[in-house]
Amino acid sequence: MPWLVEMEWREALFLHWRADGEALRRMIPADLELERYDGQAWVSIVAFRIAGARARVAPRFAALRTFAEVNLRTYVRDAEKSGVWFLSLDAADRAGVWAGRRLGLNYLDARIDCSINPAKYVYNVVRTDRRAPAAYLTAAARIDPAARTAAPDSLEHWLLERYCFFSSQGGRTKRGDVEHEPWPVHDAKPTFLEQTLLSSAHVAPLDAAPLAHASPGVTTHAWPLRGAPPVSRSAPSTPAR
């Protein structure tokens, strides 16, 4: 089946914290497995810009305008594939929010300002949607110029290289597969960070400061949603790595 949507994910800032796995387990569908790395569950805030989003049948000039998004995610799998479960997605584009909610994703309206250059990423996010508790993110990070791809079996590979997401649509768990080149990874050092996205989702991080990465971005293709094969509860838990 050909891809359905093409887009660019640009200037991504990844902020990762260890979190209570038992609390996260209650936030995801029963037919998915919460994944852990070395026995530890993780949550991540990912701020980035989406550019050139268009359906396969649409010409490039008909793409959506560039807009910023920040999502809060944890790490899960179905019976076939590892991916992410979004606890929230805040976006500065009403059309993008409308489309995302139709896919069963918890998209919310937000005001997002960003200032980007190769040495520093800054994101200022204020949720404006009354369908969810108020939340904000103010993050600034220095970006190391050295780039790499994440080493297989490393924690950063486990956190970054995820090629599907899951959603709940019509009472059923669905999976959306995506494809892109490996993220070009840069180390990032937050110089300022305040946020209430975690607390608004009732997530208590186990770390005071996050592990941080940045990437200039990737071009992504997305496929139509399909039913997610449920994890068998009688089967042994899939190793995290």
VEXDREN-2710 file (C-alpha; in Angstrom, 1 decimal):
% VEXDREN-2710
k/r/px/py/pz
1/MET/0.0/0.0/0.0
2/PRO/1.5/3.4/-0.9
3/TRP/2.0/6.1/1.7
4/LEU/-0.8/8.5/2.4
5/VAL/0.8/11.6/3.8
6/GLU/4.2/13.3/3.3
7/MET/5.7/15.9/5.7
8/GLU/8.9/17.3/7.1
9/TRP/9.6/17.1/10.8
10/ARG/12.0/20.0/11.4
11/GLU/14.1/21.3/14.3
12/ALA/13.1/18.7/16.8
13/LEU/14.0/19.1/20.5
14/PHE/13.6/15.9/22.5
15/LEU/13.4/16.0/26.3
16/HIS/13.2/12.6/28.1
17/TRP/12.5/11.6/31.7
18/ARG/12.2/8.3/33.5
19/ALA/8.7/7.8/34.9
20/ASP/6.6/5.5/37.0
21/GLY/5.7/2.5/34.8
22/GLU/2.7/1.5/36.9
23/ALA/1.2/4.9/36.5
24/LEU/1.9/5.0/32.8
25/ARG/0.4/1.5/32.4
26/ARG/-3.0/2.8/33.5
27/MET/-2.8/5.5/30.8
28/ILE/-2.5/3.2/27.7
29/PRO/-5.0/0.7/26.2
30/ALA/-5.0/-2.8/27.7
31/ASP/-4.2/-4.3/24.3
32/LEU/-0.8/-2.5/24.1
33/GLU/2.3/-3.3/26.1
34/LEU/4.2/-0.5/28.0
35/GLU/7.8/-0.8/26.9
36/ARG/10.8/-0.3/29.3
37/TYR/14.5/0.1/28.7
38/ASP/16.6/-1.8/31.3
39/GLY/13.4/-2.1/33.3
40/GLN/12.6/1.6/33.3
41/ALA/9.6/3.4/31.6
42/TRP/10.2/6.7/29.9
43/VAL/8.2/9.8/28.8
44/SER/9.3/12.4/26.4
45/ILE/8.3/15.9/25.3
46/VAL/9.1/16.5/21.7
47/ALA/8.8/20.0/20.2
48/PHE/9.2/20.5/16.5
49/ARG/7.9/22.1/13.3
50/ILE/5.8/20.4/10.7
51/ALA/6.3/21.6/7.1
52/GLY/5.0/20.6/3.7
53/ALA/2.3/18.3/5.0
54/ARG/0.2/17.0/2.1
55/ALA/-1.7/14.0/1.0
56/ARG/-0.1/11.8/-1.7
57/VAL/-2.8/12.9/-4.2
58/ALA/-2.3/16.6/-3.5
59/PRO/0.3/18.8/-5.3
60/ARG/3.1/20.2/-3.2
61/PHE/1.7/23.8/-3.5
62/ALA/-1.5/22.5/-1.7
63/ALA/0.5/21.5/1.5
64/LEU/-0.5/22.9/4.9
65/ARG/1.4/25.9/6.1
66/THR/4.3/25.2/8.4
67/PHE/3.3/25.0/12.1
68/ALA/4.8/24.0/15.4
69/GLU/3.7/21.1/17.6
70/VAL/4.7/19.7/21.0
71/ASN/3.8/16.2/22.1
72/LEU/4.1/14.2/25.3
73/ARG/4.6/10.5/24.6
74/THR/5.5/7.2/26.2
75/TYR/6.7/4.0/24.6
76/VAL/4.6/1.0/23.8
77/ARG/4.2/-1.9/21.4
78/ASP/1.5/-4.1/19.9
79/ALA/2.1/-7.7/19.0
80/GLU/4.2/-6.7/16.0
81/LYS/5.9/-3.4/16.4
82/SER/7.3/-0.9/18.9
83/GLY/5.9/2.7/18.7
84/VAL/4.7/5.6/20.8
85/TRP/1.5/6.5/22.7
86/PHE/0.7/10.2/22.9
87/LEU/-0.6/11.5/26.2
88/SER/-1.1/14.9/24.5
89/LEU/-0.3/16.8/21.3
90/ASP/-0.5/20.6/21.3
91/ALA/-0.3/22.3/17.9
92/ALA/-0.5/25.8/16.6
93/ASP/-2.7/25.0/13.6
94/ARG/-6.5/24.5/13.8
95/ALA/-6.6/22.3/10.6
96/GLY/-3.8/20.1/12.0
97/VAL/-5.7/19.8/15.3
98/TRP/-8.9/18.9/13.5
99/ALA/-7.2/16.3/11.3
100/GLY/-5.3/14.8/14.3
101/ARG/-8.5/14.4/16.4
102/ARG/-10.2/12.6/13.6
103/LEU/-7.4/10.0/13.8
104/GLY/-8.2/9.5/17.5
105/LEU/-5.3/11.5/18.8
106/ASN/-5.5/13.9/21.7
107/TYR/-4.6/17.0/19.7
108/LEU/-5.2/20.4/21.4
109/ASP/-5.0/24.0/20.2
110/ALA/-2.0/25.9/21.4
111/ARG/0.0/29.1/20.8
112/ILE/3.6/28.2/19.9
113/ASP/6.5/30.6/19.2
114/CYS/9.9/29.3/18.3
115/SER/13.3/30.8/17.6
116/ILE/15.6/28.4/15.8
117/ASN/19.2/28.5/14.7
118/PRO/21.8/25.7/14.3
119/ALA/23.3/26.5/17.8
120/LYS/20.1/27.1/19.8
121/TYR/16.5/25.9/19.8
122/VAL/13.8/27.9/21.7
123/TYR/10.2/26.8/22.0
124/ASN/7.4/28.7/23.9
125/VAL/4.1/26.8/24.1
126/VAL/0.9/27.8/25.8
127/ARG/-2.1/25.5/25.5
128/THR/-5.3/27.5/24.6
129/ASP/-7.7/24.5/24.3
130/ARG/-10.4/24.3/27.0
131/ARG/-10.8/20.6/26.3
132/ALA/-7.8/19.9/28.6
133/PRO/-6.1/21.3/31.6
134/ALA/-4.0/24.4/31.0
135/ALA/-0.3/23.7/30.3
136/TYR/2.8/25.4/29.0
137/LEU/6.4/24.7/28.0
138/THR/9.2/27.2/27.8
139/ALA/12.4/25.5/26.7
140/ALA/15.8/26.8/25.4
141/ALA/18.6/24.5/24.5
142/ARG/22.1/24.8/23.2
143/ILE/22.8/22.4/20.3
144/ASP/26.2/20.7/20.0
145/PRO/27.4/20.9/16.3
146/ALA/28.5/17.3/16.1
147/ALA/25.9/15.0/14.4
148/ARG/25.5/11.3/14.5
149/THR/23.0/8.5/14.2
150/ALA/21.9/6.7/17.3
151/ALA/23.8/3.4/17.9
152/PRO/21.6/0.3/17.7
153/ASP/20.5/-1.0/21.1
154/SER/21.4/2.3/22.8
155/LEU/19.0/4.2/24.9
156/GLU/18.9/7.1/22.5
157/HIS/18.1/4.7/19.6
158/TRP/15.3/3.2/21.7
159/LEU/13.9/6.7/22.5
160/LEU/14.3/8.3/19.0
161/GLU/13.9/5.6/16.3
162/ARG/10.2/4.9/16.6
163/TYR/8.3/4.1/13.4
164/CYS/4.6/4.0/14.4
165/PHE/2.1/5.6/16.7
166/PHE/-1.0/4.2/18.3
167/SER/-4.4/5.9/18.8
168/SER/-7.9/5.0/20.0
169/GLN/-10.5/5.4/17.3
170/GLY/-14.1/4.2/17.7
171/GLY/-13.2/2.2/20.7
172/ARG/-10.5/0.3/18.9
173/THR/-6.7/0.7/19.1
174/LYS/-5.2/1.7/15.8
175/ARG/-1.6/1.9/14.5
176/GLY/-0.2/4.4/12.1
177/ASP/3.1/3.4/10.5
178/VAL/5.6/6.0/9.4
179/GLU/8.9/5.8/7.5
180/HIS/11.9/8.2/7.5
181/GLU/15.7/8.1/7.5
182/PRO/17.4/7.8/10.9
183/TRP/17.3/11.1/12.8
184/PRO/20.5/13.1/12.6
185/VAL/21.2/13.4/16.3
186/HIS/22.8/16.2/18.2
187/ASP/23.4/16.5/21.9
188/ALA/21.3/19.3/23.5
189/LYS/21.8/21.1/26.8
190/PRO/18.8/22.9/28.2
191/THR/19.7/26.4/29.4
192/PHE/16.1/27.1/30.5
193/LEU/13.2/24.8/31.0
194/GLU/9.9/25.3/32.7
195/GLN/6.8/23.2/31.9
196/THR/3.5/21.8/33.2
197/LEU/2.8/19.4/30.3
198/LEU/3.9/16.5/32.5
199/SER/1.8/17.5/35.6
200/SER/-1.2/18.3/33.4
201/ALA/-1.1/14.7/32.2
202/HIS/-0.6/13.4/35.8
203/VAL/2.9/12.2/35.0
204/ALA/5.5/12.6/37.8
205/PRO/9.1/12.4/36.3
206/LEU/11.7/10.5/38.3
207/ASP/14.5/12.8/37.1
208/ALA/15.0/16.5/37.9
209/ALA/16.6/17.3/34.6
210/PRO/15.8/15.5/31.3
211/LEU/18.1/13.7/28.9
212/ALA/18.0/16.0/25.8
213/HIS/18.6/15.5/22.1
214/ALA/18.0/17.7/19.0
215/SER/17.8/17.1/15.3
216/PRO/17.5/19.3/12.2
217/GLY/14.8/17.0/11.0
218/VAL/13.7/14.3/8.6
219/THR/11.2/13.8/5.7
220/THR/8.5/11.4/6.7
221/HIS/5.9/9.3/5.0
222/ALA/2.8/8.1/6.8
223/TRP/0.5/5.2/6.0
224/PRO/-3.3/4.9/6.7
225/LEU/-4.3/3.7/10.1
226/ARG/-4.8/0.0/10.6
227/GLY/-6.0/-2.2/13.5
228/ALA/-3.2/-2.8/16.0
229/PRO/-2.7/-6.6/16.7
230/PRO/-3.2/-6.9/20.5
231/VAL/-0.4/-8.1/22.8
232/SER/-1.2/-11.6/24.2
233/ARG/-1.2/-11.4/28.0
234/SER/-0.3/-15.0/28.2
235/ALA/2.9/-14.4/26.2
236/PRO/6.1/-13.3/28.0
237/SER/6.9/-9.6/27.9
238/THR/8.9/-8.5/24.9
239/PRO/12.5/-7.5/25.9
240/ALA/13.1/-3.8/25.7
241/ARG/16.3/-4.3/23.8
END
